[in-house]
Amino acid sequence: MPIFARAKLVIQDDCMVPLPAYITLEYKGPNPQELYKKIKELFISVWAVDPGEVQEREFSWDRTAAGEKFTVRFEVIKDLDSFSFIYLTVTLKGEAQHSREFGREGKAQIVIEPLLRTEYPQDTMWQRSLFYEFYRTLYHKLFYVDTRKRYLQQCRETTVRFHEELKSFLNLLPKSY
């Protein structure tokens, strides 16, 4: 869980580096609106977060007689320890029109942006002192760097698994990294 502090030191890494910082998935075919439910299911099964931890920061679903257009931006915070968490943003944009063959047919774009964040609070006099900064820096460089590397690898692997599950749901060919 992010630290709610007035002042804090934040260290942030893109989980997918050296690849692009985000993964984009394009889909054209039947029932793209079903991705909304599937993404929410994958947050629970792949990322192992509670449904209440999934926030829909942007939600727009316009239905007309011709079809529907939708934009949803999910944000998920996956706690790792008292300092670090994975901040995941998934944006779904698409449109669907009525189809005799499939019910609905259209296209969708999914953008997955995973970040690893570490936050050290700096609210109290002790946390702003030179001694605490020395201790925190020493702790971070000697012990916590390896933990962050492990978290970064976990974030990368989980993101790839999430992406592969979405491709499997959409019956798209596997893409190698």
Stockholm file with secondary structure:
# STOCKHOLM 1.0

chainA/1-177         MPIFARAKLVIQDDCMVPLPAYITLEYKGPNPQELYKKIKELFISVWAVDPGEVQEREFSWDRTAAGEKFTVRFEVIKDLDSFSFIYLTVTLKGEAQHSREFGREGKAQIVIEPLLRTEYPQDTMWQRSLFYEFYRTLYHKLFYVDTRKRYLQQCRETTVRFHEELKSFLNLLPKSY
#=GR chainA/1-177 SS CCCCCSSEEEEEEETTTTSCSSEEEEEEEECGGGHHHHHHHHHHHTSCCCGGGEEEEEEEEEECSSEEEEEEEEEEEEECSSSEEEEEEEEEEEEEEEETTTEEEEEEEEEEEEEEEEEEECCSTTTTSHHHHHHHHHHIIIIIHHHHHHHHHHHHHHHHHHHHHHHHHTTCCCCCC
#=GC SS_cons         CCCCCSSEEEEEEETTTTSCSSEEEEEEEECGGGHHHHHHHHHHHTSCCCGGGEEEEEEEEEECSSEEEEEEEEEEEEECSSSEEEEEEEEEEEEEEEETTTEEEEEEEEEEEEEEEEEEECCSTTTTSHHHHHHHHHHIIIIIHHHHHHHHHHHHHHHHHHHHHHHHHTTCCCCCC
//
